[in-house]
Amino acid sequence: MKDILLITPPFTQLNTPYPATAYIKGFLNTKNISSYQIDLGIEVILQLFSKDGIQKVFSEEIDIKNISENSQRIFALRDEYIKTIDQVILFLQNKNPTLARQICSMNFLPEASRFNQLDDMEFAFGNMGLQDKAKHLATLYLEDLSDYIVENVDSDFGFSRYAERLGKSANSFDELYSKLNDHQTFIDDFTLNILQEKLELVQPKLVCFSVPFPGNLYSAFRCAKFVKEHYPHIKTAMGGGFPNTELREVKDKRVFEFVDFITLDDGELPLELVYKSVNNKTENSELKRTFLVENEEVTYKNNSTKHDYKQAQVGTPDYSDLQLDKYISVIEIANPMHSLWSDGRWNKLTMAHGCYWGKCTFCDISLDYIRLYEPVSAKILVDRMEELIATTGETGFHFVDEAAPPALMREVALEILRRNLVVTWWTNIRFEKSFTQDLCFLLKISGCVAVSGGLEVASDRLLKLIDKGVSVDQVARVTRNFTESGIMVHAYLMYGYPTQTIQETVDSLEMVRQLFEMGILQSGFWHQFAMTAHSPVGINPEEYGVIPVKQEIFFANNDIDFTDKTGIDHSKFSFGLKKSLFNYMHGINFEMPLQSWFDFKIPKTTIHPDYIHDSLLEEDNFSFKPNSKIVFLEKNVIAEDFVKTKKGNSWELSQLTFHLKTNILKIELDKEKAHWLIRILNENSIENGKKLSLLQLKTDFENSFEDFELFWFSKPMQQLKENGVILSL
């Protein structure tokens, strides 16, 4: 028996659990409140995509003559799907790796329409990338089955969402309420059977649903209804990303036929107070940011005087109870950066609450999850990393920040290196100038493999209007710095921003084409601008040239319908933008005219074909900045010191040999200066946490020698910096 059951409803990700319940469970541990968590999504997927589950799929009655040719083919091959499904799932769980050879033989898996768009496998994976190649093929196999399910069994199904349309722009609760009072769906049967087993096992006093996305909303309410009908003594609560952004104005009392409480924003304190109310069976006298029904009215209570917990107080995420070894790694397209979201299991952590920039006009910067910026210390973060490694056995980390702060990323990287940890990590960033070549190199050697960030609209006018704080030139240089350090880069791209012209959309595509052609961008995703109620554009639409469509709000309020004064139908660009990007991510068809991606006339780009190339032609950033912090990575080298006399001179040189991971670097310095450098390397070991400023280094040098600048910019010192022995941050 546990106090609280934490549930992530179907569906989020196949490869790793959504972290919200793990965050909350970690916090509850600090309060000695017992809890149990389940990811209903992965459990439903595993039952559905099993021999028994697929037999049930094919047992559903269909009109074989009136279904698509693709469905007819899948149905005809049903025995092959039933035969292979269990082994394919085991393979995608990394439990049956030898199956890769059979899968790659191309005559093992049944193939339907998804295989028609198969990538050039040799180009994409080479001759020996068997595991990734097989994952890609197995993913197509699952998507074929998904297509069959959507067409013939349950039209709301999706691997990472369920009945998403019901949660999108649902100003009224009517349609969702009607669906909930209709018969259970095919997927509901799986979901509720598992839920009942867990309720009997855990016997909680309170069931909490974490609803991050519209694609989790219907299932959360369906599960809550089941709890109310069969376990009326159990209270139910809902929180997470969807309520935080969409349900801030909920008025419809019918919502609370399913859930007793809806909490907003950071969930730790609101949930603690809800639990105390439920556990003590007292009146709901003190609550924090919580909706409930009192006196037959929907009431918002925020009368607690307690302050939210600091990030250092919320504990380490706890992934126990989750079936970590059963998540499924898939590769949808043959792009190594893009696959990070679906391949491999990642421990999720957050470097900082909120966004340190907090100005982008399309973003919900008025809401606490963005507005309240609070970083976590590097020491605490790496402590949590070590704790998660011990409890999960995984050394991969995804920092799920709005935008990870560069200064904190630097400190986390240094702390990882001090502790000799071997970890792999990636995160979301802003493409700001702080990401120098040196910082990117430091992040790489600490284990960073990728970053994602918002380029949005590759137009300096629109970036200024968005208040992004970056320019296209700057983005190009930053992506170059990351790429040259061996860190992959993904860009979030936007079209249809208010006042955006057709010419700007075409020019933005050309900028993106050049970034990919230069090899400094590895992955991207286009999405059409959506006006949200809590963004500067949504709050003051007239300032941005849009006219909102007014609607009365009883349930969800986030996405706002609007008309753009330009009158442009931006949606017509969707297919061409995404098709071109798909090609660029595969490194092909850069030479094709932009017009070829669209079936309607577009203007020629006004961007010079060498614009990105020319923007990268900047001077070396190895400049003299007195406040720069100098990091010595001497722990990665072995220095050998010997004396030789230079012919024709009476002065002596020392040759220092640095054994780096992948090469040997030899430099020659004046003997006394070589001894000074060795002393500096020894005294400023990365382990002691001491970081000299460049000015302090100059002062130390000039206690014994003259002209530090001449020494600092000499060829030997340049070589040390270019090889990452000395970093200026």
N, C-alpha and C positions, 0 to 999 in steps of 0.2 A: 504494500500500500504506500502511495506517495501523496504528498499534498497537492501537487500541481502536475497536470499533463500538458506538455507543450507540443503543439502540432504545426507542421508546415503542410498545408493541404496540397493536393495535386494541382499543377505540376510546376517545378522550377527547372532544375538541371539534372542531367543524367549522370554527370561525372563527379559531382561533389555536392555536399549538402549546402543549402542556403544557410548562412551563418546565424541568423537572428535567434533561433532557439538555443544555439550553443552559447551565444553571448548572454542570453537571459539566464540560462542554467548556471553559467559561471558566476553570475551575480548572485543568484539565489543561494549558491554554495556559501557565499560570504555571510549570508543571513541565516544559515542553518535551516533553510526551507527546502524540504526534499522535493525533487522533481524528476520527471521522466520525459524524454523527448522522442518524437518519432517524425520521420520524413515520410509522410503517407505517399508522396509522389513516387519515390523510388520503389517502395514496397508494392504499389499498384502496378508499376511498370514491370517489375519482376514476375508478378503473378500473371499479368496479361501476356507478356512475351516469354511464355514457357510452353511446354508441350500441351499441358492441359488448357492453358489460356488460349492458345492459337486454335486448338480444336473447338473451343467455344465460339471463337470468332467465325470459323468456317461452318459452324452448326447453325448460325443465324440464317433465317430464311431470306433468300434473295430471288429476284426475278432475273435469272441468268441471261435471258434474251435481251433485256433492256438495260443492262449495266454496261459500262464502258468496256472497250476491247481490252484495256489494261487489267481491269478487274476480272474479266473472263479468263485472262491468261493466269493471273495469280490464283484464282479459284481452281483452275485446271491443274495447277502445280501444287495444290494444297498439301498433298502427302509429302512433298519435298520440303516444304516449309515446316511442317510438323516434325519431320525427321531431324532437321538440322537446327532448329531454334535453340534448344538447350545448350548445344555445343558452341553455337555462335555467342550466346550470352556469356558463357564461361570464358570464352576467348576475350571478349570485350571487358571482362572483369579481371583480365590478366591472370587467369587461372588455367588456361589451356593454350599456352603460346605456340605449341607445335602445330596447332590447326592452321596457323598462318600459311604454311606451305600448301595445304589443300585449298584454302580460300583463294590464294594467288594463282592457282592452276587454271582458274577461270572456267572450270566445269564442275565445280562443287556446289556453289550457291545457285538457287533458282534466280533468274534475272527477269525483271519487268522494266517498266519505262524509266525508272531512275538510272538504269545502267546505259540508257541511250545517250546521256550527256556525260559519259565517263571521260575523265581527263586522260591525257596522254600519260599513261602510267609510268613509262620509262623516264619521261621528262620530269614528272612530278616526284618520283620516289627513287629513281636510279635502279640499278640492278640488284641492290642488296637491302633496300629499305622494306623488308618483308613485313615487319610488324605494322608499320604505318600504312603500307599499301593494303594490307589485309583489313586493318581497321576501317579504311575508307570504303572498301568493298562491302564490308559487313554493315557499315552505316547505310549505304545505298539499299542493301537488302532490308534493313529495318524500315527505311523510309517507304519502300514499296509496300510493305505490310501496313504501314501507317496510312498510306493512300487508300488502300483497300478498306481499312476500318472507317476512315472518314467518309468514303463514298457509300458504304453499304451497312455499317453497323452503328456508328456514333459520330455524327457530323461535327461535334464539338471537340473531338479529340485532337491533341497536339502533344508532341514530346515535352515541350517546355511550357505548355499552357493548356487550360481546359475551359471551354465556354467563355473565352476571353471577350467576345463581343458584348456579353451581358454586363461586363464591368467597365467598358469603355464609354465615356460620356453618358453615364447613367444618371441623369439629373433626377429621374423618377425611379422609384423602387418597383413600379408596376410589373415590368417585364420579368425581372428577376423573381419577384414574389410569385408570379404566375408559374414560372418554371419550377420553383421550389414546391409548389403545391400540385404539380403534375407528377406523373409516374417517374420512378427512378430510371436513370439511363443505364446503358450497358456498363459504362465505367463506374457509375455510382454503386452498382452491385459489388464490384471488386473493392471499392473504397470503404463501403460501410461494413462489409464482412471483416476487413482488417481492423477497422476502428472498433468494432464490437469486441474483438479479441483483446485489443489493447486496453479497453475500458475495464474488462473483466480482470485483466492482469494487474493493472495499476490501481484501480479503485480510487480515483482522485476526488478531491473536494472541489477542484476548480480545473476546468479545461480551457486552455488559452490557444487561440488560433493566430499564428503569425501570417499576415496576408501582405506579401511584398508587392504583388502585381495584380492587374485586373484578371489575369489568367488563373489566379488562385481563389478569386472571390466566390464564385458559385459553389465550388467544392467546400469552402469554409462554411458557408451558410447551410449547405446540404448536410454536412457533418454535425453542425450545431443543432439543426432540426432533429437529427437522429438522437442526439444526447437528450434534448428536451422531451422527446416522445418516450424514450425507453429508460432514461435515467434522470427523472425530473428533480431529484435531490442534488444533482451536480450543477453548479453554476458555470456559466460560460463567459469568456471575454475574448475580445478581438483587438489586435494592434498590428503595427507594422507599416510598411511604406504606403500601402493603399489608403488605409484610414488616415495616416498622417497628412497625405496630400489631398485626398478626395472627400473625406467624410468630416471635414471641419465644420460643416453647416448642416449636418443631418437633422431632419425634423420629423421624418416619417416614423410613427410609433410602431408600425408593423416590423421594423428592423429588429426591435427588441423582443419580438416573439421568439427569436432565435438566439440572440446573445443578450446577456445581462449587462455587460459593460463594453464600451469601446474607449480605448485609451489612445492619447495622441502623443506624438514626439517621443523623446527618450523614454523607454518603457520601464526602466528599473524601479524608480520610486512609485509611479502610478500602479504598477503591478503589485509591489509590496503592500501598498495601502489597500488595494482591492482584496488581496489575499487576507490581510488582517480583518477586513470587514466580513469576508466570507467565513473565515475560521472562527472568529469570535461571535458570529451570528448577531452582530450589532447593527444598528442603523448605519447607513452610509454617511456618517457625520463628517468624516475627513477624507477627501479624495484629491487626487492631483490630475488635472487635465483629463477628466473622465466623463463620458456620456452615459446616462442611464435613464430609466423611467421612474419618476417620483410623482405621486399624486396624479397618475394617469397622464403625465406630460413628459416629453423628452427634455431632460435637464442636463446642463453642463456644469459639473462641479469641479472647482479648482480652489478649494478653500483650505488646503493644507499650507501650513507655514514652513514646512520642511523644504530645503533646497535640494535640487537634483544632485546626484552623486557626481563627483569629479571622476575623470577617466581613470585616474590612478586607483580609484576605490571600487571599480566595478568588477574586478577579478579577471581571471584568464578564461577565455571561452572554453567550455567543457563539451567535448564531442562524444562523451560516453552515451551509451544506449543506441546510438546511430550505427547502422550496419555498414561501417566504413569500407569493408572489404568487398561489398556487393555493388558498389557504384560502377557505372558503365562508361568506359572511355570511347568516344566516337570522334571521327574526323569527317566533317561534312564536305569541306573542300580542301584541296591539296595546297595549303598555305600554312607554313609552320607557325606564324604569328596568330593567324585566325584560329588555329586549333587549340590555343591555350584555354579558350572558354569551354571547350567540350572534351578535351583529352587530358587525363590525369586528375588526381585528387589533390586539392589545395587546401591547406589550413588557412582560414580567413582571419585577418587581423586588420585593425585600423590604426594608422599612425596618429591621426588627428581627427577630432570631432569637428564637423563643419568644414568650411572652405576658407583658407587664408586670404583668398582674393575676394570672393563674395560680391562681384560687381556685374557679372554677365547678365544682360537684360532679358534673355530668354529663360533664365534659371529661376527656381523658386527661392530666391535669396531672402525673402521675407519670412521664411519658415525656419524654425530653430535648427533643423538638421543641417542647414546650410549656414545660417546666420551666426550661430554660436560656435566660434572657433576655439578649440582647446586641444593643443598637442599633448601627446604622451611622451614622457622622457625616453630617450634611447635606451637607457638601462632597463627600464620597466618593460619596454617593447621586446628587447632581446631576452629578458627573463621569461616573458610569456612565450616567445618562440621556443626556448629550450624546454619549457614545461609541456608545450604542445608536441614537440618531437618525442618526448618521453611517453606521453599518453596516447598518441596516435600512431607513432612509428613513421610518420611522414615528415620529410624535410623540405617540402615545397610550400611556399607561402604566397598568397595573393592578398596584398594590402588594398582593401576596398574603399579607399579614400575618395572623396569628391575630387581632391587634387592634393597629392602628397607634397608637403613643404620641402623644397630643396635642401634647406639647412638641416632639417630633421633627417632627411634621407642620408645626408652626409654623415651625421652622427651615428645613425643606425648602422651604416656600412662600416664605419670605423669600429664600432662596438662588436660587430660580427667578426671582424678581422682580429681584434684583440683577444677574443675568446676562441679563436681557431675553429669556428663553426663552419661546417660545410652545408650550405643551404642554397636553395634556388627560389628566387622571388621575383615578383613583378607587381606593378601598381599603375595607378592613373595619375597624370601630371598635367600641369600647364606648360606649354612650350615657351618657357621664359629664358632670358639670357643667362640666368644663374647656372644653367646646365652647360658648363664649359667642357672642353675636351678632358680636362683633368678630373672634374667631378664625375663625368660619365665613365671614365676609366676606373675610378675608385668604386663606383656602384657595380661595375661589371665584375671586378675581382672579388667583391663581397658576395656575389651570387645573383645579381640582377640580370635577368635574361630578356626582359621586355618592358616596355611602357606603352600606355595608351593615353591619348590626349585629344582635346577638342581643337582641331583646326577650324571647324565650323565652315564658314564661307571664306574661300581663299581669295578675298578681296579686301584691300586695305580700307576702303571706305566703309564697307559693312562691318569689318572687324572693329573699327572705331565706333560705329553705331552700336554694336553689341557690347562695347566696353570690355573687349577681351584682353586688352593690355598687351597684345602682341601684333606683329606685322608678318606678312608672308615671308619677307626676307629673313626675319628672325626665326620663324618656324623652320625654314630651310636649313639654317645654320645649326639649329639645335638638333634637328633630326639627323643631320650629317654627323654631329658629335656623338650621338647615341650609336648610330649605325657603324661608324668607324671604330667604336669601342667594342662592338660585337653584341650590342643590345638592339633587339628588334623594336620597331615602332609601328603602332596602329593609330590611325587618325579617325576621329569622329567627324563626319562631314554633314553639312546642312544645306538645304536649298529651300527657296520660298520664304526667306526672311522678309519681313515688311519692307517695302519699297525696293526690293531686289528686282533688277531688270533682267530681261532675257539675255542681254549682252553680258551682264555680270555672272549669270549662271554658266554661260559658255566659257567665259574667261576663267571662272573658278575651276571648271573641269580641265581646262588647259593647264592651269597651275598644278592640279593633282596629277595629270598625265606626266608632267615634267618631273615632279617629285618621285614618282615611281620609276620613270625612265632613268633618272640619275642614281637610282638604287638606294635612296635615303629614306624611303617609306616602303614598308613591307606589307601593310594591310590597311584596310579602311572600311567604312560603312556609311552610306548616304541615308539620311532620314529627312523627311519633309518637316519644316518648322511647324510646331504646334504651340499655340498660345495657351499658357496656363494661367489660372486665376491668381497665383501667388508670385508671379514674375513681374518685373517692372513694365513689360509690354502689356501684360494682362491687367495690371492695376491702373496704368495710364495709357490706354490704347491710342488715344487721339494724338499723343506725342510721337507715335510711330507709324501713323498713316493707316491704321486699321480701324474697322468699325465692328465691334462685337455684336453678336446676335444674342439679345437678352432672353434668358430663360429663367423660370422660377425654379429654385433649388429645394428639393425635399430629401434628396439622397446624396449622390456624388456630385462634386463640383471641382473640376480641375481643368480638363481640356475645354476651351471655349471656342465655339464656332465663330468665324469672323469673315468679313470681306476686306480684301486688300484694295486700297484706292487705286492701285495700278491696274486692277482688272485682269491680271495675268493668271491663267490657270497653270499653276506650278506643277500640279500632279502629272501633267503630260510628260514631264521630264523624267519621271521616276524610272521607267524601264530603261531608257538610254543611259542614264547615269549609272545605274546598277550593272547593266551589261558591260559597259566600258570598264568599270572598276573590277569586275570579275576577271576580265582579260588582263588588266594591268597587274592584278595580284598574282597572276600566273606568269608574269613577265613577258607577255606577248602583245602584238598588234599596236605597239606605240606609234607606228608609222601611219596607221589608218586615220584619215581625216575625221575630225569630230563629227561632221555631218553624217558619217556612215552609221553612227550609233542611234540616230533618230529617224523616224519615218515622217517627219515634217521639217520644213525649212527652218534652219537656224542661221544666225549671222556668223560671219567668220570671227575668230578670236582676234582681239586686239593685243594679246600678249606676245611679246617677242619670243621666238622659239628657243632662245638661250637665256631666258630671264632667270630661271632657277640656277642654271650653271654660273651665270655672271654674279648672282648674289652670293655664291659660295667663295668667290675670289676675294677673300679678305686677308688682312695681314695676320701673321701669327699672333695668338693672344698671349705669348710668353713675354708679357710686359711687366714693368716695375710698378706694382701696386703695394704700397707700404703696409696696408692693413690685411693683405692676403695671409691666410693661415697656411703654413708649409707642413706638409706631411711627408715623412720619410718612410718608405716601404723597404727598409734595409733587411727586414726579417725574411724577405724573399730572395736575398742575394748572399753570396759568399765573397768577401773582399780579400784579395791577396796583395800584399804590399812588398815590393822589392825595389832596390835602388840600382840605378844605372847612371853612368856619366855620359852626358851628351858631348859628342866630339866638337872640339873647338870652343867649348864653354867650360867654365868652372862650376856651374850650378848643376844641381842634381834633380832628376825627375823620378817620380814614383809612378809605376803602372799599376792601376787598380783593375782587377778582373771581377766582373759581376756575373755570377751564374744565375741568369734569369730562368723562368720556367721553360721558355721556348727558344732561347738564344743565349749567346755569351757576348757580353759587352766589355770592351777594354778601353780605358781612357788613360791619358797621361796628364799628370799635374805636377807642378812644382812640389818638391818633397814636403816642404812645410805646410803648404796648402792642402796637400793630400792627407797629412796627419790631422790637420784641422777638420777636414771633411769627415774623416773616420770618427773623430771625437764627437762631432755633431750627430752623426748617424747613431752612435752608441748611446749618447745622452738623451736622444729624443726618440727612443724606441716607441713604436705604435702602442705597445702594451701599457706604457705608463700614462697614456691619455694626454700627454703634454703636447700642445701645438704651438710652435713659435710663429710669430708674425714675421713677415718679410723684413720689417723694420728692425725687429729684435735680432734677426739673423745678420742683418747688415751691421748692427752695432757690435755684435760679437766678433764678426770678421774684422772689423776695423780697429778692434783692440790690438790686433797683431799685424794687420796688413793694410794696404791702401787700395782705394778704388774698387769697392765692392761691385758696382755696376759692371765694370769691365770683366770681373771674375764671373758674375752671375750670367752674363750673356756670352760667355766664352763657349767655344765649340764643345768641350767636354761636358760642361754643365747642361748645354742644350741636349746633348745625347742622353744624359741621365733623365732629363724631363721627358724627352720623346719616348723613352722606354719605360716610363712610369716609376722610376726609382724615386724621383722627387716630384711631388704634386703640389701645385699652388691652388688653394681653394678659397 
